[in-house]
């Protein structure tokens, strides 16, 4: 199994920045990629960004392109989400998750961290 622990959430004003971290432990050698997701109250969970462990290929939701950056530190088994120019609509619980193959599902999830953007 893989254990994921997120940190770095909090309250920030519109236009501000936050950096989320997701530390992985356990069977980290089985991870193919890591993703960040978010879920706002009353809404479905949505994909935010993803990165592959070996080659660092990145993907983003259109709503965060140009504002969010995903990165990884393989030595620390940690993935980061740098969030800039935050908007009220970015308010959500943010989760990291991992999958073991390109076509697999995200089967390990963290507990989530709250991000609140105040206007």
C-alpha positions, 0 to 999 in steps of 0.5 A, a space after each residue: 500500500 501507499 500512504 499519502 499525507 497532504 499539507 500546506 492548506 489554509 486561508 488566503 486572500 484573492 490573488 495570493 499563493 499557497 503551496 501544497 505538499 503530498 508526502 508518499 510512503 510505503 510501496 512508493 516504487 509502485 507509483 506511476 503518477 501522482 495527481 491533485 484533485 479538489 472538491 468544493 462544497 456541493 460539487 463533484 471532485 475534479 482533477 486539478 493537475 498530474 505528474 508522472 514520477 519517472 519523466 515528470 510529464 505534467 497535465 493541468 485542468 484548464 481552470 488552473 493552467 498558468 496559475 498552478 504548477 505541479 512538481 515532484 521531488 523523487 528523493 523525498 517521494 513528495 509532490 507539490 502544487 504551487 498555487 498562484 493568483 488564487 481565486 474564490 472558486 479555487 476554494 475546496 478540499 484538495 486531495 493527492 492521489 496516486 496510480 500505478 499505471 498509465 491506464 489505471 485508476 487513482 487507488 490511493 488517496 490522502 486525507 485532504 487539506 482545506 484551501 479557502 480563498 477569501 475575497 
